């Protein structure tokens, strides 16, 4: 958000962003059926500024659209995974 505010030349005195992730595991690593789940994220933004409310609302909207992490988490982002063992490709299922 700081980067967007700076580009828009907005006066932001202070901002904090608190992110809480909700993860859980199921199954057993020893049995080989372990799975990880992400049940969601909570993002709380605190902004201190004398800018008008519509300006700050637009700032938050634009900052969210420009957040690489949020975009990756909410869209179908392709992931390519490769693994090597002792420098040699490791075949994966």
C-alpha positions in Angstrom: 0.0 0.0 0.0 2.9 2.4 0.7 4.2 2.0 -2.8 0.8 2.9 -4.3 0.3 5.8 -1.9 3.7 7.1 -2.8 3.0 6.9 -6.6 -0.4 8.7 -6.0 1.4 11.3 -3.8 -1.0 10.6 -0.9 -0.1 11.6 2.6 -0.2 8.5 4.8 1.0 9.0 8.3 1.0 5.4 9.4 -0.2 2.0 8.1 -0.1 -1.4 9.5 -1.2 -4.7 7.9 -1.9 -7.8 10.0 -2.3 -11.1 8.2 -3.6 -14.2 9.9 -3.4 -17.5 8.0 -5.4 -20.5 8.9 -3.6 -23.7 8.1 -4.2 -27.3 9.1 -2.8 -30.7 8.5 -4.6 -34.0 8.1 -3.4 -37.6 7.8 0.0 -39.1 8.7 3.5 -38.5 7.3 4.4 -42.0 8.3 1.5 -43.5 6.5 2.2 -41.3 3.5 -1.3 -39.8 3.4 -0.5 -36.4 5.0 -2.2 -33.4 3.4 -1.9 -29.7 4.1 -4.9 -27.3 3.9 -5.2 -23.6 3.9 -8.6 -22.6 5.2 -8.1 -18.9 4.5 -6.5 -15.6 5.4 -7.6 -12.6 7.3 -6.1 -9.3 6.4 -6.6 -6.3 8.7 -5.4 -2.9 7.5 -5.0 0.2 9.7 -4.4 3.5 8.0 -3.8 6.9 9.5 -4.3 9.8 7.0 -6.1 13.0 6.5 -6.9 12.1 2.9 -10.6 12.0 2.1 -12.4 8.7 2.6 -13.0 8.1 -1.2 -9.3 8.6 -1.8 -8.3 6.0 0.8 -11.0 3.6 -0.4 -9.5 3.9 -3.9 -6.0 3.4 -2.5 -7.0 0.2 -0.8 -8.8 -1.1 -3.9 -5.8 -0.3 -6.1 -3.2 -1.7 -3.6 -5.1 -5.0 -3.4 -5.2 -5.2 -7.2 -1.5 -4.6 -7.3 -0.6 -7.1 -4.5 1.3 -10.0 -6.1 0.5 -12.3 -3.2 -3.2 -11.6 -3.2 -3.4 -12.0 -7.0 -1.5 -15.3 -6.8 -3.7 -16.7 -4.0 -7.0 -15.7 -5.6 -6.4 -16.6 -9.2 -5.4 -19.8 -11.0 -1.7 -19.2 -10.9 0.4 -21.9 -12.6 3.1 -23.5 -10.5 6.1 -25.3 -11.9 7.9 -27.6 -9.5 11.2 -29.4 -10.2 13.2 -31.5 -7.9 16.8 -32.8 -8.1 18.6 -35.5 -6.2 22.4 -35.1 -6.2 22.0 -32.8 -9.2 19.9 -35.3 -11.2 16.3 -34.7 -12.1 13.9 -36.5 -9.6 10.9 -38.0 -11.4 7.6 -37.0 -9.7 4.1 -38.3 -10.0 
